[in-house]
Amino acid sequence: MEDTTFLTDIKTLRERARNHIRDGAVTPGYRADREKVIQILNEALATEIVCILRYKRHQYMARGIHAHSVAQEFAEHAAEEQAHADSIAERIVQLGGEPDFSPEGLATRSHSEYVTGTDLVDMIKEDLVAERIAIDSYTEIVNFLGGADPASRVLMESILVKEEEHAEDLASLLQEMGTMPQFKPNQQGRPA
């Protein structure tokens, strides 16, 4: 016989679901500070929007011998960042919040910056910096959410995986172009 002592009895689960139907996806088992999570997700949404805008600009401003292939990479990344923004906005709504798409204050809500870059190599470097910022901030968000909001944590983990792929793509582009800057190891022996 299986031990099911960790489960709430079925009658209680059913009653709770009916009594709190207006709360949508947020059940009494939700342990996070919902308003704080919505704020954090709106910051991540702003970060994604700024990344979309920067990648789209870089896509159209790419010039030089490598421009065509790099512009395609920028376009692909912009589309993936758009998918991230859509997923984050959906999650904010599931939590009973409102996704903040307002252009007012967008740059201050975003973790990354909108830096245009002066040439193709500079554009790639700026996008790589932005991806590294997203990786660090999304890692902190994942750690903050922990077990208190597993759905938001899993969402941010899946986005984090794509941001790491983007960073690797950009670093590879710089290496292929022979323009990867030399990194000085930090105290832990990793690139600073």
C-alpha positions as CSV (number, residue, x, y, z in Angstrom):
1,M,0.0,0.0,0.0
2,E,1.3,3.4,-0.9
3,D,1.9,6.1,1.7
4,T,0.0,9.2,0.6
5,T,0.2,11.2,3.9
6,F,1.8,14.1,2.1
7,L,-1.3,14.7,0.0
8,T,-4.2,16.8,1.2
9,D,-7.4,14.7,1.3
10,I,-9.3,14.8,-2.0
11,K,-12.5,16.3,-0.4
12,T,-10.4,19.3,1.0
13,L,-8.7,19.8,-2.4
14,R,-12.0,19.9,-4.2
15,E,-13.6,22.3,-1.7
16,R,-10.6,24.6,-1.7
17,A,-10.6,24.7,-5.6
18,R,-14.3,25.6,-5.6
19,N,-14.1,28.2,-2.8
20,H,-11.2,30.1,-4.4
21,I,-12.1,29.8,-8.0
22,R,-11.6,33.6,-8.5
23,D,-7.9,33.2,-7.8
24,G,-7.3,31.4,-11.1
25,A,-3.9,29.6,-11.1
26,V,-2.9,30.9,-7.6
27,T,-3.9,28.3,-5.1
28,P,-3.4,28.3,-1.3
29,G,-0.3,26.2,-1.9
30,Y,1.4,29.2,-3.5
31,R,4.0,30.3,-1.0
32,A,5.7,33.2,-2.8
33,D,5.1,36.9,-2.3
34,R,2.9,37.3,-5.4
35,E,3.3,41.1,-5.7
36,K,7.1,40.8,-5.5
37,V,7.1,38.0,-8.0
38,I,5.0,40.0,-10.4
39,Q,7.4,43.0,-10.0
40,I,10.4,40.7,-10.7
41,L,8.7,39.2,-13.7
42,N,7.9,42.6,-15.0
43,E,11.6,43.5,-14.8
44,A,12.4,40.4,-16.7
45,L,9.8,41.3,-19.3
46,A,11.4,44.8,-19.7
47,T,14.8,43.1,-20.1
48,E,13.4,40.9,-22.8
49,I,11.8,43.8,-24.6
50,V,15.0,45.8,-24.5
51,C,16.9,42.8,-25.9
52,I,14.3,42.4,-28.7
53,L,14.7,46.1,-29.7
54,R,18.5,45.9,-29.6
55,Y,18.7,42.7,-31.6
56,K,16.2,44.1,-34.2
57,R,18.3,47.3,-34.6
58,H,21.5,45.2,-34.9
59,Q,19.8,43.0,-37.5
60,Y,19.0,45.9,-39.7
61,M,22.3,47.8,-39.1
62,A,24.6,44.9,-39.7
63,R,27.3,45.8,-42.3
64,G,30.4,44.2,-43.5
65,I,31.6,40.9,-44.9
66,H,30.0,38.8,-42.1
67,A,26.8,41.0,-42.0
68,H,24.4,38.5,-43.6
69,S,25.0,35.6,-41.4
70,V,25.3,37.7,-38.2
71,A,22.1,39.6,-39.1
72,Q,20.3,36.2,-39.4
73,E,21.6,35.3,-35.9
74,F,20.4,38.6,-34.6
75,A,16.9,38.0,-36.1
76,E,16.8,34.5,-34.6
77,H,17.7,35.8,-31.2
78,A,15.1,38.6,-31.4
79,A,12.4,36.0,-32.2
80,E,13.4,33.9,-29.2
81,E,13.5,36.9,-26.9
82,Q,10.0,37.7,-28.2
83,A,8.8,34.2,-27.2
84,H,10.4,34.8,-23.8
85,A,8.6,38.1,-23.3
86,D,5.3,36.4,-24.3
87,S,5.8,33.6,-21.8
88,I,6.7,36.0,-19.0
89,A,3.6,38.2,-19.8
90,E,1.4,35.1,-19.7
91,R,2.8,34.1,-16.3
92,I,2.3,37.6,-14.9
93,V,-1.4,37.3,-15.9
94,Q,-1.7,33.8,-14.4
95,L,-0.5,35.4,-11.1
96,G,-3.2,38.0,-11.3
97,G,-0.9,40.8,-12.4
98,E,-0.6,43.0,-15.4
99,P,2.4,42.8,-17.8
100,D,4.0,46.2,-18.1
101,F,4.6,46.9,-21.7
102,S,4.7,50.7,-21.2
103,P,7.6,52.3,-23.0
104,E,7.8,54.9,-20.2
105,G,10.5,53.7,-17.8
106,L,11.3,50.6,-19.9
107,A,15.1,51.2,-19.8
108,T,15.1,51.6,-16.0
109,R,13.0,48.5,-15.4
110,S,15.3,46.4,-17.7
111,H,18.3,44.7,-16.3
112,S,20.2,45.1,-19.5
113,E,20.9,48.3,-21.4
114,Y,20.0,49.4,-24.9
115,V,23.5,50.0,-26.5
116,T,23.5,50.4,-30.2
117,G,27.1,49.5,-31.0
118,T,29.3,51.3,-33.5
119,D,30.1,48.4,-35.9
120,L,29.3,44.7,-36.3
121,V,31.9,43.5,-33.8
122,D,30.7,46.1,-31.2
123,M,27.1,45.1,-31.7
124,I,27.9,41.4,-31.1
125,K,29.9,42.4,-28.0
126,E,27.0,44.5,-26.6
127,D,24.6,41.7,-27.2
128,L,27.0,39.3,-25.4
129,V,27.2,41.7,-22.5
130,A,23.4,41.9,-22.3
131,E,23.1,38.1,-22.4
132,R,25.6,37.8,-19.6
133,I,23.6,40.3,-17.6
134,A,20.4,38.3,-18.3
135,I,22.1,35.1,-17.2
136,D,23.2,36.5,-13.9
137,S,19.9,38.2,-13.1
138,Y,17.8,35.2,-14.2
139,T,20.0,32.9,-12.1
140,E,19.2,35.2,-9.1
141,I,15.5,35.1,-10.0
142,V,15.5,31.3,-10.1
143,N,17.3,31.1,-6.8
144,F,14.8,33.7,-5.3
145,L,11.8,31.7,-6.5
146,G,13.1,28.4,-5.2
147,G,10.2,26.2,-4.2
148,A,7.9,29.0,-3.4
149,D,6.8,29.5,-7.0
150,P,7.8,26.4,-9.0
151,A,6.0,27.4,-12.2
152,S,7.7,30.8,-12.4
153,R,11.0,29.2,-11.5
154,V,10.7,26.5,-14.2
155,L,9.8,29.2,-16.7
156,M,12.8,31.3,-15.8
157,E,15.0,28.3,-15.9
158,S,13.9,27.5,-19.4
159,I,14.6,31.1,-20.5
160,L,18.0,31.0,-18.7
161,V,18.9,28.0,-20.9
162,K,18.2,29.9,-24.1
163,E,20.1,33.0,-22.8
164,E,23.1,30.8,-22.2
165,E,22.8,29.4,-25.7
166,H,22.6,33.0,-27.1
167,A,25.8,34.0,-25.2
168,E,27.6,31.0,-26.5
169,D,26.4,31.8,-30.1
170,L,27.7,35.4,-29.8
171,A,31.0,34.3,-28.2
172,S,31.4,31.8,-31.1
173,L,30.7,34.6,-33.6
174,L,33.4,36.7,-32.1
175,Q,35.9,33.8,-32.1
176,E,35.1,33.0,-35.8
177,M,35.7,36.7,-36.6
178,G,39.0,36.7,-34.6
179,T,37.7,39.5,-32.4
180,M,37.1,37.7,-29.1
181,P,38.6,39.9,-26.3
182,Q,41.1,38.3,-24.0
183,F,39.5,37.7,-20.6
184,K,41.4,38.0,-17.4
185,P,40.6,35.3,-14.9
186,N,38.9,36.4,-11.7
187,Q,40.0,35.1,-8.2
188,Q,38.1,31.8,-8.9
189,G,40.1,31.2,-12.1
190,R,37.1,31.9,-14.3
191,P,36.8,34.7,-16.9
192,A,35.9,38.0,-15.2
